[in-house]
Amino acid sequence: MFPRLTLFAVSIAFVTLANDALAERIAIIGTGNVAGALGPEFAALGHNIVYGSRDPSREDVKALLSQTGGNAAATSPSESVAGADIIVLAVPGGLAETITRDLGDLSGKIIIDPTNNYSREGVPHLVGDTSNGELIQRAAPAAYVVKAFNTLNWRQMVDPDSSGGPVSIPLAGDNAAAKSKVAELVTGMGLEPVDVGPIQNARHVEGMLVLWAHARANGAAFNYHLRKVPTE
């Protein structure tokens, strides 16, 4: 029979192994505000974070690794996605499609798309009759793209209570299992996932930024996010 202390140690080891088995490797492409908000939050949920950066040795990247904690690492974008279960495109909206193609074969991976893309010349409007979510899905047809985190300020990502109430995150994507996995991340952050249908609906949630841009141009900038209707 094992001594009590040994049994306790064995139990801890099994729990650690179980947590390791559940942990996902999440590659976050970019090291700006959105990456700095999501990376530490996902790490706090027990996931392994690797940042994809053009210059992993930069001091601000090192600071982000320290802020993220855990086993966080930084490498090139193409190397960061190797072995990743989930990829977050925390990149400028106008570059998202090109960056996705440059990452290589992303078959079977979940891609979280928090980007927005609209014309900055003249009156703000969506670029083309599609969305970044759809363009990314076409660029990586064997991956599972989920539009998420593009309808709130990055500050509310890390402090949802600052909005004065629950914040809902619309999820648009064609794969139910992928949306369910992203919904787990959303819930873990203290936010509320809302399934808004297939990836083609990404164009509608991306359009919210156009309204924000118009308001800002007229001197009435605002923060925006969605909130579910409370159930009785």
Buried (B, 14 or more C-beta within 10 A) or exposed (E): EEEEEEEEEEEEEEEEEEEEEEBBBBBBBBBEEBBBBBBBBBBBBEBBBBBBBEEBEEEEBEEBBEEBEBEBBBBEBEBBBEEBBBBBBBBEBBBBBEBBEEBEEBEEBBBBBBBBBBBEEEEBEBBEEBBBBBBBBBBBEEBBBBBBBBBBBBEBBBEBEEBEEBBBBBBBBBBEEBBBBBBEBBEBBBBBBBBBBBBBBBBBBBBBBBEBBEEEEEEEEEEBBBEEEEEE
